[in-house]
């Protein structure tokens, strides 16, 4: 089992929630937390029934809470109907909060735009009406390939208002990745922008859509709607391509939300698994909405005056649950940000927190680690140069946070006053699963602490039996929960196989290794499958390997992760070329070619940091690549394992040399 964060297991500092955080909190004490857990344990059905009735606006009430008759294809609130957009927008506009600011948008260049709930609803309705006029309706699928913007949220909300299932593709993914998703999801609509802007640079988006179309298979797409972000040039197909501003022009600001069944697919989001092809994680409408809302209330202790900021991109699950849905359903004012943490300098986050008086800040360990480095190098950009007194809660997501980064976040950013919620969850879980509650849970640096009420998290061995405290094992969820993945789009067999292996007694297998300490706290030890976590982004080693071997020069490739100070893990690729093993300048040139190739095949985040060439790869007699050995070699450590089974031990020597 990977032991990337072994050091945290000796962590013994405990930080009780400050009294100010507990006063008036949604869950303000361990007693309150335990009471909710007990309610869920003793009356599972009743607990979820109460939450769904108290938190959601239903157009048709549900009678059955959970239908397990076709497990693991669970159905939640199955005969109920609602509309997610009505729960995120109309609810507040009708409920007296129409003029509350919904989104404070800050662009890469610092320009700020604010939009109230009333205005947001108006724009969502205009677009929904425009889409309706183009013939889009419930059951259609739309691909969204957009930069961070108010428009991206408007497009997502407009889709769900009509019952159109969306699939957002991160703007950093390549044309090829985009094309695969357009085809797999069977999209009839693509919404994109001319370009995106990051750190003062423009990056084309619509041209990538053109490239994707040129690869074929996209014939089902009737329209490409383009948001004009920069005015950058793009090809234009008359009749197919439309400007977003033209689609909404003259449309009414009222559009009745289309009620959908609770289980109607709200969105499909692709994520990496242990085989080459990304999985289309399918989420349902009601259960997902309930959990994104409830976790915003609980984990972030949402209060009416909060200014909440999640720095994720809407292309990831965090940007779905904690930008596009949860905070809106909770009626919060939130910051949406287009740029990068280091532009115009590494003080960008702190400056924005000070200017917008952010109370709740949610970011990734990789960003924290890079800002620790940056502020050491340029003290002018360090958090202590900014007024961060508005902060009340700090959040972390995407990968284990190392205790050093945790302590810096706690002291330097949070002024030792703000609870840190280290939220463990996944694309598949829809929302937080294991996390501290800011007003209740004593925290320990590096632990995501305890499961939320209703979440039956446990650690088991390969037979599904609970492991003893202190022993490592597979992290599983023993009971279904409303926001769980419903299916892998178009591949129910893979869904069952990946998440509910028969030997694990029907438990949901998360794919992470974990351990519990004497207080029952969870410590996540990293993935147990061939999935890497680079800067909080999931990446399958097989995905990168298939990209590499599709290059005409490459005969064979093996990819492993290596611990990295900033990005958590880094991609290391071991490559055998069809021709001779390159050396010197030639090796450097080929390595660059391969890096660019991977960026083109998948996206820049997948680029190997380190490429090493060998005449062969270390293999067992049966021809299996010995990845364990490669992990050791990638770390630059000496191989102490027995290598007598290797055909050709001197290749280890070759592979230990970076280009
Ligand atoms: C939300 C998100 C999921 C994987 C997950 C785990 C890692 C996420 C974590 C964490 C330790 C945390 N992960 N949060 N590990 N502590 N607080 O990141 O979803 O992109 O699907 O990644 O990320 O390995 O299995 P996703």
Boltz pocket constraint, residues with backbone or C-beta under 6 A from the ligand:
constraints:
  - pocket:
      binder: B
      contacts: [[A, 271], [A, 316], [A, 317], [A, 318], [A, 396], [A, 397], [A, 398], [A, 399], [A, 400], [A, 401], [A, 422], [A, 423], [A, 424], [A, 425], [A, 426], [A, 427], [A, 428], [A, 434], [A, 448], [A, 510], [A, 511], [A, 512], [A, 524], [A, 526], [A, 527], [A, 533], [A, 536], [A, 537], [A, 538]]
      max_distance: 6.0
